[in-house]
Amino acid sequence: MISALNQLVDLVEEHLAEEFDVHGLARELGTTQYHLRRMFSSLAGIPLSEYVRRRCRRRPR
């Protein structure tokens, strides 16, 4: 599961400049949106949407 979390974080970081697409990320990782969000929240301790919001605010322009 940690490997999947790392892959997800890498994908989110690669696509920060684009519109956030949970369905597309889930498809790339071979899972569902529901499972992806639950897994991320469980392992990272914050919801995926909150992680993305925080990263978008901090990204260099």
Predicted model as a PDB file, atoms N, CA, C, CB and O in Angstrom, pLDDT in the B-factor column:
MODEL        1                                                                  
ATOM      1  N   MET A   1       0.818  -1.197   0.000  1.00 72.00           N  
ATOM      2  CA  MET A   1       0.000   0.000   0.000  1.00 72.00           C  
ATOM      3  C   MET A   1       0.859   1.257   0.000  1.00 72.00           C  
ATOM      4  CB  MET A   1      -0.929   0.000   1.198  1.00 72.00           C  
ATOM      5  O   MET A   1       0.491   2.261  -0.611  1.00 72.00           O  
ATOM      6  N   ILE A   2       1.980   1.210   0.668  1.00 79.00           N  
ATOM      7  CA  ILE A   2       2.871   2.367   0.692  1.00 79.00           C  
ATOM      8  C   ILE A   2       3.367   2.661  -0.712  1.00 79.00           C  
ATOM      9  CB  ILE A   2       4.059   2.129   1.646  1.00 79.00           C  
ATOM     10  O   ILE A   2       3.503   3.823  -1.094  1.00 79.00           O  
ATOM     11  N   SER A   3       3.635   1.630  -1.473  1.00 84.00           N  
ATOM     12  CA  SER A   3       4.068   1.802  -2.860  1.00 84.00           C  
ATOM     13  C   SER A   3       2.992   2.522  -3.673  1.00 84.00           C  
ATOM     14  CB  SER A   3       4.395   0.437  -3.499  1.00 84.00           C  
ATOM     15  O   SER A   3       3.303   3.411  -4.465  1.00 84.00           O  
ATOM     16  N   ALA A   4       1.735   2.141  -3.480  1.00 80.00           N  
ATOM     17  CA  ALA A   4       0.626   2.784  -4.185  1.00 80.00           C  
ATOM     18  C   ALA A   4       0.492   4.238  -3.760  1.00 80.00           C  
ATOM     19  CB  ALA A   4      -0.687   2.033  -3.925  1.00 80.00           C  
ATOM     20  O   ALA A   4       0.213   5.103  -4.590  1.00 80.00           O  
ATOM     21  N   LEU A   5       0.689   4.516  -2.472  1.00 81.00           N  
ATOM     22  CA  LEU A   5       0.635   5.889  -1.983  1.00 81.00           C  
ATOM     23  C   LEU A   5       1.744   6.716  -2.624  1.00 81.00           C  
ATOM     24  CB  LEU A   5       0.754   5.926  -0.444  1.00 81.00           C  
ATOM     25  O   LEU A   5       1.507   7.846  -3.052  1.00 81.00           O  
ATOM     26  N   ASN A   6       2.940   6.165  -2.692  1.00 87.00           N  
ATOM     27  CA  ASN A   6       4.047   6.883  -3.320  1.00 87.00           C  
ATOM     28  C   ASN A   6       3.772   7.151  -4.793  1.00 87.00           C  
ATOM     29  CB  ASN A   6       5.342   6.096  -3.169  1.00 87.00           C  
ATOM     30  O   ASN A   6       4.082   8.231  -5.295  1.00 87.00           O  
ATOM     31  N   GLN A   7       3.196   6.181  -5.485  1.00 86.00           N  
ATOM     32  CA  GLN A   7       2.846   6.371  -6.896  1.00 86.00           C  
ATOM     33  C   GLN A   7       1.808   7.475  -7.041  1.00 86.00           C  
ATOM     34  CB  GLN A   7       2.317   5.058  -7.509  1.00 86.00           C  
ATOM     35  O   GLN A   7       1.903   8.310  -7.941  1.00 86.00           O  
ATOM     36  N   LEU A   8       0.824   7.477  -6.162  1.00 85.00           N  
ATOM     37  CA  LEU A   8      -0.212   8.497  -6.206  1.00 85.00           C  
ATOM     38  C   LEU A   8       0.373   9.882  -5.976  1.00 85.00           C  
ATOM     39  CB  LEU A   8      -1.288   8.204  -5.171  1.00 85.00           C  
ATOM     40  O   LEU A   8       0.055  10.822  -6.705  1.00 85.00           O  
ATOM     41  N   VAL A   9       1.220  10.011  -4.973  1.00 87.00           N  
ATOM     42  CA  VAL A   9       1.853  11.304  -4.693  1.00 87.00           C  
ATOM     43  C   VAL A   9       2.675  11.759  -5.905  1.00 87.00           C  
ATOM     44  CB  VAL A   9       2.755  11.212  -3.428  1.00 87.00           C  
ATOM     45  O   VAL A   9       2.642  12.935  -6.268  1.00 87.00           O  
ATOM     46  N   ASP A  10       3.397  10.850  -6.519  1.00 89.00           N  
ATOM     47  CA  ASP A  10       4.169  11.195  -7.714  1.00 89.00           C  
ATOM     48  C   ASP A  10       3.260  11.685  -8.835  1.00 89.00           C  
ATOM     49  CB  ASP A  10       4.983   9.989  -8.190  1.00 89.00           C  
ATOM     50  O   ASP A  10       3.570  12.675  -9.498  1.00 89.00           O  
ATOM     51  N   LEU A  11       2.143  10.998  -9.050  1.00 84.00           N  
ATOM     52  CA  LEU A  11       1.207  11.408 -10.098  1.00 84.00           C  
ATOM     53  C   LEU A  11       0.586  12.772  -9.793  1.00 84.00           C  
ATOM     54  CB  LEU A  11       0.104  10.358 -10.262  1.00 84.00           C  
ATOM     55  O   LEU A  11       0.448  13.604 -10.690  1.00 84.00           O  
ATOM     56  N   VAL A  12       0.217  13.004  -8.545  1.00 84.00           N  
ATOM     57  CA  VAL A  12      -0.350  14.296  -8.157  1.00 84.00           C  
ATOM     58  C   VAL A  12       0.671  15.395  -8.419  1.00 84.00           C  
ATOM     59  CB  VAL A  12      -0.777  14.292  -6.663  1.00 84.00           C  
ATOM     60  O   VAL A  12       0.328  16.439  -8.973  1.00 84.00           O  
ATOM     61  N   GLU A  13       1.915  15.171  -8.030  1.00 86.00           N  
ATOM     62  CA  GLU A  13       2.961  16.167  -8.229  1.00 86.00           C  
ATOM     63  C   GLU A  13       3.180  16.459  -9.718  1.00 86.00           C  
ATOM     64  CB  GLU A  13       4.267  15.694  -7.589  1.00 86.00           C  
ATOM     65  O   GLU A  13       3.403  17.608 -10.099  1.00 86.00           O  
ATOM     66  N   GLU A  14       3.116  15.428 -10.551  1.00 86.00           N  
ATOM     67  CA  GLU A  14       3.297  15.604 -11.998  1.00 86.00           C  
ATOM     68  C   GLU A  14       2.176  16.422 -12.626  1.00 86.00           C  
ATOM     69  CB  GLU A  14       3.381  14.250 -12.682  1.00 86.00           C  
ATOM     70  O   GLU A  14       2.390  17.097 -13.632  1.00 86.00           O  
ATOM     71  N   HIS A  15       0.993  16.367 -12.043  1.00 80.00           N  
ATOM     72  CA  HIS A  15      -0.177  16.998 -12.647  1.00 80.00           C  
ATOM     73  C   HIS A  15      -0.702  18.192 -11.859  1.00 80.00           C  
ATOM     74  CB  HIS A  15      -1.268  15.989 -12.795  1.00 80.00           C  
ATOM     75  O   HIS A  15      -1.870  18.553 -12.006  1.00 80.00           O  
ATOM     76  N   LEU A  16       0.128  18.813 -11.027  1.00 80.00           N  
ATOM     77  CA  LEU A  16      -0.340  19.945 -10.222  1.00 80.00           C  
ATOM     78  C   LEU A  16      -0.803  21.124 -11.075  1.00 80.00           C  
ATOM     79  CB  LEU A  16       0.761  20.401  -9.288  1.00 80.00           C  
ATOM     80  O   LEU A  16      -1.714  21.852 -10.678  1.00 80.00           O  
ATOM     81  N   ALA A  17      -0.194  21.318 -12.227  1.00 80.00           N  
ATOM     82  CA  ALA A  17      -0.541  22.448 -13.083  1.00 80.00           C  
ATOM     83  C   ALA A  17      -1.849  22.213 -13.845  1.00 80.00           C  
ATOM     84  CB  ALA A  17       0.588  22.718 -14.067  1.00 80.00           C  
ATOM     85  O   ALA A  17      -2.382  23.135 -14.462  1.00 80.00           O  
ATOM     86  N   GLU A  18      -2.361  20.995 -13.803  1.00 82.00           N  
ATOM     87  CA  GLU A  18      -3.573  20.644 -14.533  1.00 82.00           C  
ATOM     88  C   GLU A  18      -4.764  20.575 -13.586  1.00 82.00           C  
ATOM     89  CB  GLU A  18      -3.394  19.307 -15.265  1.00 82.00           C  
ATOM     90  O   GLU A  18      -4.610  20.609 -12.365  1.00 82.00           O  
ATOM     91  N   GLU A  19      -5.943  20.476 -14.167  1.00 83.00           N  
ATOM     92  CA  GLU A  19      -7.139  20.277 -13.356  1.00 83.00           C  
ATOM     93  C   GLU A  19      -7.055  18.900 -12.704  1.00 83.00           C  
ATOM     94  CB  GLU A  19      -8.440  20.414 -14.217  1.00 83.00           C  
ATOM     95  O   GLU A  19      -6.691  17.922 -13.357  1.00 83.00           O  
ATOM     96  N   PHE A  20      -7.387  18.826 -11.438  1.00 79.00           N  
ATOM     97  CA  PHE A  20      -7.274  17.579 -10.682  1.00 79.00           C  
ATOM     98  C   PHE A  20      -8.331  16.584 -11.142  1.00 79.00           C  
ATOM     99  CB  PHE A  20      -7.410  17.845  -9.171  1.00 79.00           C  
ATOM    100  O   PHE A  20      -9.520  16.901 -11.164  1.00 79.00           O  
ATOM    101  N   ASP A  21      -7.903  15.388 -11.505  1.00 87.00           N  
ATOM    102  CA  ASP A  21      -8.794  14.353 -12.032  1.00 87.00           C  
ATOM    103  C   ASP A  21      -8.589  13.055 -11.248  1.00 87.00           C  
ATOM    104  CB  ASP A  21      -8.540  14.121 -13.554  1.00 87.00           C  
ATOM    105  O   ASP A  21      -7.738  12.238 -11.600  1.00 87.00           O  
ATOM    106  N   VAL A  22      -9.366  12.876 -10.194  1.00 89.00           N  
ATOM    107  CA  VAL A  22      -9.234  11.689  -9.345  1.00 89.00           C  
ATOM    108  C   VAL A  22      -9.538  10.425 -10.144  1.00 89.00           C  
ATOM    109  CB  VAL A  22     -10.175  11.787  -8.123  1.00 89.00           C  
ATOM    110  O   VAL A  22      -8.876   9.401  -9.975  1.00 89.00           O  
ATOM    111  N   HIS A  23     -10.529  10.503 -11.002  1.00 91.00           N  
ATOM    112  CA  HIS A  23     -10.898   9.327 -11.801  1.00 91.00           C  
ATOM    113  C   HIS A  23      -9.721   8.901 -12.683  1.00 91.00           C  
ATOM    114  CB  HIS A  23     -12.151   9.628 -12.678  1.00 91.00           C  
ATOM    115  O   HIS A  23      -9.425   7.710 -12.784  1.00 91.00           O  
ATOM    116  N   GLY A  24      -9.055   9.854 -13.314  1.00 87.00           N  
ATOM    117  CA  GLY A  24      -7.900   9.550 -14.157  1.00 87.00           C  
ATOM    118  C   GLY A  24      -6.742   8.975 -13.358  1.00 87.00           C  
ATOM    119  O   GLY A  24      -6.084   8.033 -13.800  1.00 87.00           O  
ATOM    120  N   LEU A  25      -6.492   9.538 -12.188  1.00 85.00           N  
ATOM    121  CA  LEU A  25      -5.416   9.020 -11.336  1.00 85.00           C  
ATOM    122  C   LEU A  25      -5.730   7.599 -10.882  1.00 85.00           C  
ATOM    123  CB  LEU A  25      -5.204   9.936 -10.113  1.00 85.00           C  
ATOM    124  O   LEU A  25      -4.856   6.733 -10.882  1.00 85.00           O  
ATOM    125  N   ALA A  26      -6.976   7.367 -10.496  1.00 88.00           N  
ATOM    126  CA  ALA A  26      -7.374   6.025 -10.066  1.00 88.00           C  
ATOM    127  C   ALA A  26      -7.209   5.034 -11.207  1.00 88.00           C  
ATOM    128  CB  ALA A  26      -8.830   6.022  -9.563  1.00 88.00           C  
ATOM    129  O   ALA A  26      -6.725   3.920 -11.009  1.00 88.00           O  
ATOM    130  N   ARG A  27      -7.612   5.446 -12.399  1.00 89.00           N  
ATOM    131  CA  ARG A  27      -7.485   4.570 -13.569  1.00 89.00           C  
ATOM    132  C   ARG A  27      -6.019   4.239 -13.833  1.00 89.00           C  
ATOM    133  CB  ARG A  27      -8.114   5.231 -14.815  1.00 89.00           C  
ATOM    134  O   ARG A  27      -5.688   3.093 -14.136  1.00 89.00           O  
ATOM    135  N   GLU A  28      -5.129   5.247 -13.720  1.00 85.00           N  
ATOM    136  CA  GLU A  28      -3.692   5.005 -13.930  1.00 85.00           C  
ATOM    137  C   GLU A  28      -3.130   4.017 -12.916  1.00 85.00           C  
ATOM    138  CB  GLU A  28      -2.916   6.319 -13.851  1.00 85.00           C  
ATOM    139  O   GLU A  28      -2.213   3.257 -13.225  1.00 85.00           O  
ATOM    140  N   LEU A  29      -3.679   4.030 -11.708  1.00 85.00           N  
ATOM    141  CA  LEU A  29      -3.201   3.136 -10.658  1.00 85.00           C  
ATOM    142  C   LEU A  29      -3.976   1.829 -10.599  1.00 85.00           C  
ATOM    143  CB  LEU A  29      -3.279   3.827  -9.325  1.00 85.00           C  
ATOM    144  O   LEU A  29      -3.676   0.968  -9.772  1.00 85.00           O  
ATOM    145  N   GLY A  30      -4.966   1.672 -11.463  1.00 89.00           N  
ATOM    146  CA  GLY A  30      -5.710   0.419 -11.523  1.00 89.00           C  
ATOM    147  C   GLY A  30      -6.651   0.198 -10.360  1.00 89.00           C  
ATOM    148  O   GLY A  30      -6.807  -0.930  -9.891  1.00 89.00           O  
ATOM    149  N   THR A  31      -7.283   1.269  -9.886  1.00 89.00           N  
ATOM    150  CA  THR A  31      -8.209   1.147  -8.763  1.00 89.00           C  
ATOM    151  C   THR A  31      -9.400   2.064  -8.988  1.00 89.00           C  
ATOM    152  CB  THR A  31      -7.506   1.482  -7.425  1.00 89.00           C  
ATOM    153  O   THR A  31      -9.542   2.650 -10.061  1.00 89.00           O  
ATOM    154  N   THR A  32     -10.253   2.189  -7.986  1.00 93.00           N  
ATOM    155  CA  THR A  32     -11.414   3.070  -8.083  1.00 93.00           C  
ATOM    156  C   THR A  32     -11.139   4.369  -7.336  1.00 93.00           C  
ATOM    157  CB  THR A  32     -12.679   2.378  -7.523  1.00 93.00           C  
ATOM    158  O   THR A  32     -10.239   4.447  -6.501  1.00 93.00           O  
ATOM    159  N   GLN A  33     -11.939   5.388  -7.657  1.00 93.00           N  
ATOM    160  CA  GLN A  33     -11.818   6.663  -6.940  1.00 93.00           C  
ATOM    161  C   GLN A  33     -12.034   6.457  -5.445  1.00 93.00           C  
ATOM    162  CB  GLN A  33     -12.829   7.695  -7.487  1.00 93.00           C  
ATOM    163  O   GLN A  33     -11.298   6.999  -4.621  1.00 93.00           O  
ATOM    164  N   TYR A  34     -13.038   5.678  -5.107  1.00 95.00           N  
ATOM    165  CA  TYR A  34     -13.369   5.428  -3.704  1.00 95.00           C  
ATOM    166  C   TYR A  34     -12.174   4.827  -2.966  1.00 95.00           C  
ATOM    167  CB  TYR A  34     -14.587   4.491  -3.596  1.00 95.00           C  
ATOM    168  O   TYR A  34     -11.778   5.314  -1.907  1.00 95.00           O  
ATOM    169  N   HIS A  35     -11.607   3.766  -3.534  1.00 93.00           N  
ATOM    170  CA  HIS A  35     -10.489   3.097  -2.891  1.00 93.00           C  
ATOM    171  C   HIS A  35      -9.276   4.031  -2.805  1.00 93.00           C  
ATOM    172  CB  HIS A  35     -10.126   1.813  -3.653  1.00 93.00           C  
ATOM    173  O   HIS A  35      -8.580   4.061  -1.790  1.00 93.00           O  
ATOM    174  N   LEU A  36      -9.035   4.776  -3.854  1.00 90.00           N  
ATOM    175  CA  LEU A  36      -7.903   5.701  -3.885  1.00 90.00           C  
ATOM    176  C   LEU A  36      -8.005   6.748  -2.773  1.00 90.00           C  
ATOM    177  CB  LEU A  36      -7.822   6.392  -5.249  1.00 90.00           C  
ATOM    178  O   LEU A  36      -7.043   6.999  -2.048  1.00 90.00           O  
ATOM    179  N   ARG A  37      -9.179   7.346  -2.657  1.00 92.00           N  
ATOM    180  CA  ARG A  37      -9.381   8.363  -1.610  1.00 92.00           C  
ATOM    181  C   ARG A  37      -9.259   7.759  -0.213  1.00 92.00           C  
ATOM    182  CB  ARG A  37     -10.759   9.028  -1.771  1.00 92.00           C  
ATOM    183  O   ARG A  37      -8.634   8.350   0.668  1.00 92.00           O  
ATOM    184  N   ARG A  38      -9.854   6.586  -0.008  1.00 93.00           N  
ATOM    185  CA  ARG A  38      -9.797   5.930   1.297  1.00 93.00           C  
ATOM    186  C   ARG A  38      -8.381   5.539   1.667  1.00 93.00           C  
ATOM    187  CB  ARG A  38     -10.686   4.706   1.310  1.00 93.00           C  
ATOM    188  O   ARG A  38      -7.946   5.751   2.799  1.00 93.00           O  
ATOM    189  N   MET A  39      -7.660   4.967   0.710  1.00 90.00           N  
ATOM    190  CA  MET A  39      -6.287   4.546   0.950  1.00 90.00           C  
ATOM    191  C   MET A  39      -5.422   5.760   1.297  1.00 90.00           C  
ATOM    192  CB  MET A  39      -5.720   3.808  -0.283  1.00 90.00           C  
ATOM    193  O   MET A  39      -4.653   5.729   2.258  1.00 90.00           O  
ATOM    194  N   PHE A  40      -5.552   6.813   0.515  1.00 90.00           N  
ATOM    195  CA  PHE A  40      -4.730   7.999   0.754  1.00 90.00           C  
ATOM    196  C   PHE A  40      -5.014   8.576   2.133  1.00 90.00           C  
ATOM    197  CB  PHE A  40      -4.982   9.060  -0.328  1.00 90.00           C  
ATOM    198  O   PHE A  40      -4.090   8.850   2.899  1.00 90.00           O  
ATOM    199  N   SER A  41      -6.262   8.755   2.441  1.00 93.00           N  
ATOM    200  CA  SER A  41      -6.644   9.327   3.731  1.00 93.00           C  
ATOM    201  C   SER A  41      -6.147   8.469   4.891  1.00 93.00           C  
ATOM    202  CB  SER A  41      -8.160   9.485   3.811  1.00 93.00           C  
ATOM    203  O   SER A  41      -5.663   8.994   5.893  1.00 93.00           O  
ATOM    204  N   SER A  42      -6.265   7.180   4.756  1.00 91.00           N  
ATOM    205  CA  SER A  42      -5.833   6.263   5.804  1.00 91.00           C  
ATOM    206  C   SER A  42      -4.321   6.318   6.015  1.00 91.00           C  
ATOM    207  CB  SER A  42      -6.258   4.840   5.462  1.00 91.00           C  
ATOM    208  O   SER A  42      -3.853   6.339   7.154  1.00 91.00           O  
ATOM    209  N   LEU A  43      -3.561   6.343   4.929  1.00 88.00           N  
ATOM    210  CA  LEU A  43      -2.102   6.304   5.046  1.00 88.00           C  
ATOM    211  C   LEU A  43      -1.474   7.676   5.305  1.00 88.00           C  
ATOM    212  CB  LEU A  43      -1.514   5.718   3.792  1.00 88.00           C  
ATOM    213  O   LEU A  43      -0.493   7.785   6.041  1.00 88.00           O  
ATOM    214  N   ALA A  44      -2.039   8.710   4.704  1.00 89.00           N  
ATOM    215  CA  ALA A  44      -1.436  10.042   4.824  1.00 89.00           C  
ATOM    216  C   ALA A  44      -1.992  10.839   5.998  1.00 89.00           C  
ATOM    217  CB  ALA A  44      -1.648  10.819   3.545  1.00 89.00           C  
ATOM    218  O   ALA A  44      -1.359  11.785   6.468  1.00 89.00           O  
ATOM    219  N   GLY A  45      -3.169  10.458   6.467  1.00 93.00           N  
ATOM    220  CA  GLY A  45      -3.747  11.164   7.603  1.00 93.00           C  
ATOM    221  C   GLY A  45      -4.519  12.411   7.227  1.00 93.00           C  
ATOM    222  O   GLY A  45      -5.031  13.101   8.108  1.00 93.00           O  
ATOM    223  N   ILE A  46      -4.617  12.719   5.945  1.00 94.00           N  
ATOM    224  CA  ILE A  46      -5.429  13.839   5.467  1.00 94.00           C  
ATOM    225  C   ILE A  46      -6.125  13.392   4.183  1.00 94.00           C  
ATOM    226  CB  ILE A  46      -4.551  15.130   5.223  1.00 94.00           C  
ATOM    227  O   ILE A  46      -5.640  12.499   3.489  1.00 94.00           O  
ATOM    228  N   PRO A  47      -7.259  14.013   3.870  1.00 94.00           N  
ATOM    229  CA  PRO A  47      -7.938  13.668   2.625  1.00 94.00           C  
ATOM    230  C   PRO A  47      -7.091  14.040   1.400  1.00 94.00           C  
ATOM    231  CB  PRO A  47      -9.297  14.370   2.557  1.00 94.00           C  
ATOM    232  O   PRO A  47      -6.306  14.987   1.440  1.00 94.00           O  
ATOM    233  N   LEU A  48      -7.259  13.297   0.338  1.00 91.00           N  
ATOM    234  CA  LEU A  48      -6.520  13.557  -0.893  1.00 91.00           C  
ATOM    235  C   LEU A  48      -6.782  14.968  -1.402  1.00 91.00           C  
ATOM    236  CB  LEU A  48      -6.894  12.534  -1.963  1.00 91.00           C  
ATOM    237  O   LEU A  48      -5.855  15.648  -1.842  1.00 91.00           O  
ATOM    238  N   SER A  49      -8.025  15.412  -1.348  1.00 89.00           N  
ATOM    239  CA  SER A  49      -8.360  16.751  -1.834  1.00 89.00           C  
ATOM    240  C   SER A  49      -7.623  17.832  -1.045  1.00 89.00           C  
ATOM    241  CB  SER A  49      -9.872  16.981  -1.750  1.00 89.00           C  
ATOM    242  O   SER A  49      -7.190  18.828  -1.624  1.00 89.00           O  
ATOM    243  N   GLU A  50      -7.476  17.651   0.259  1.00 93.00           N  
ATOM    244  CA  GLU A  50      -6.747  18.615   1.089  1.00 93.00           C  
ATOM    245  C   GLU A  50      -5.266  18.620   0.732  1.00 93.00           C  
ATOM    246  CB  GLU A  50      -6.931  18.291   2.583  1.00 93.00           C  
ATOM    247  O   GLU A  50      -4.648  19.684   0.682  1.00 93.00           O  
ATOM    248  N   TYR A  51      -4.695  17.457   0.486  1.00 90.00           N  
ATOM    249  CA  TYR A  51      -3.291  17.366   0.066  1.00 90.00           C  
ATOM    250  C   TYR A  51      -3.076  18.142  -1.228  1.00 90.00           C  
ATOM    251  CB  TYR A  51      -2.869  15.888  -0.119  1.00 90.00           C  
ATOM    252  O   TYR A  51      -2.121  18.909  -1.353  1.00 90.00           O  
ATOM    253  N   VAL A  52      -3.967  17.937  -2.182  1.00 88.00           N  
ATOM    254  CA  VAL A  52      -3.843  18.628  -3.477  1.00 88.00           C  
ATOM    255  C   VAL A  52      -3.977  20.138  -3.281  1.00 88.00           C  
ATOM    256  CB  VAL A  52      -4.918  18.117  -4.481  1.00 88.00           C  
ATOM    257  O   VAL A  52      -3.199  20.904  -3.848  1.00 88.00           O  
ATOM    258  N   ARG A  53      -4.950  20.569  -2.489  1.00 88.00           N  
ATOM    259  CA  ARG A  53      -5.121  22.009  -2.217  1.00 88.00           C  
ATOM    260  C   ARG A  53      -3.855  22.611  -1.630  1.00 88.00           C  
ATOM    261  CB  ARG A  53      -6.299  22.241  -1.258  1.00 88.00           C  
ATOM    262  O   ARG A  53      -3.404  23.670  -2.067  1.00 88.00           O  
ATOM    263  N   ARG A  54      -3.288  21.945  -0.651  1.00 89.00           N  
ATOM    264  CA  ARG A  54      -2.069  22.460  -0.011  1.00 89.00           C  
ATOM    265  C   ARG A  54      -0.896  22.517  -0.988  1.00 89.00           C  
ATOM    266  CB  ARG A  54      -1.696  21.590   1.192  1.00 89.00           C  
ATOM    267  O   ARG A  54      -0.131  23.481  -0.990  1.00 89.00           O  
ATOM    268  N   ARG A  55      -0.760  21.488  -1.814  1.00 85.00           N  
ATOM    269  CA  ARG A  55       0.347  21.448  -2.781  1.00 85.00           C  
ATOM    270  C   ARG A  55       0.182  22.515  -3.854  1.00 85.00           C  
ATOM    271  CB  ARG A  55       0.439  20.064  -3.434  1.00 85.00           C  
ATOM    272  O   ARG A  55       1.167  23.102  -4.300  1.00 85.00           O  
ATOM    273  N   CYS A  56      -1.043  22.768  -4.269  1.00 81.00           N  
ATOM    274  CA  CYS A  56      -1.274  23.791  -5.308  1.00 81.00           C  
ATOM    275  C   CYS A  56      -0.940  25.179  -4.770  1.00 81.00           C  
ATOM    276  CB  CYS A  56      -2.748  23.752  -5.801  1.00 81.00           C  
ATOM    277  O   CYS A  56      -0.475  26.034  -5.525  1.00 81.00           O  
ATOM    278  N   ARG A  57      -1.162  25.411  -3.511  1.00 77.00           N  
ATOM    279  CA  ARG A  57      -0.822  26.707  -2.920  1.00 77.00           C  
ATOM    280  C   ARG A  57       0.680  26.894  -2.802  1.00 77.00           C  
ATOM    281  CB  ARG A  57      -1.467  26.848  -1.550  1.00 77.00           C  
ATOM    282  O   ARG A  57       1.161  28.026  -2.861  1.00 77.00           O  
ATOM    283  N   ARG A  58       1.424  25.828  -2.639  1.00 68.00           N  
ATOM    284  CA  ARG A  58       2.866  25.922  -2.402  1.00 68.00           C  
ATOM    285  C   ARG A  58       3.701  25.736  -3.643  1.00 68.00           C  
ATOM    286  CB  ARG A  58       3.275  24.917  -1.395  1.00 68.00           C  
ATOM    287  O   ARG A  58       4.919  25.908  -3.596  1.00 68.00           O  
ATOM    288  N   ARG A  59       3.080  25.389  -4.754  1.00 59.00           N  
ATOM    289  CA  ARG A  59       3.893  25.078  -5.925  1.00 59.00           C  
ATOM    290  C   ARG A  59       4.532  26.345  -6.478  1.00 59.00           C  
ATOM    291  CB  ARG A  59       3.045  24.391  -7.007  1.00 59.00           C  
ATOM    292  O   ARG A  59       3.920  27.413  -6.464  1.00 59.00           O  
ATOM    293  N   PRO A  60       5.761  26.224  -6.962  1.00 58.00           N  
ATOM    294  CA  PRO A  60       6.444  27.375  -7.544  1.00 58.00           C  
ATOM    295  C   PRO A  60       5.784  27.781  -8.852  1.00 58.00           C  
ATOM    296  CB  PRO A  60       7.930  27.065  -7.771  1.00 58.00           C  
ATOM    297  O   PRO A  60       5.301  26.933  -9.602  1.00 58.00           O  
ATOM    298  N   ARG A  61       5.766  29.041  -9.112  1.00 55.00           N  
ATOM    299  CA  ARG A  61       5.153  29.555 -10.346  1.00 55.00           C  
ATOM    300  C   ARG A  61       6.173  29.869 -11.378  1.00 55.00           C  
ATOM    301  CB  ARG A  61       4.336  30.778 -10.072  1.00 55.00           C  
ATOM    302  O   ARG A  61       5.826  30.310 -12.474  1.00 55.00           O  
TER     303      ARG A  61                                                      
ENDMDL                                                                          
END                                                                             
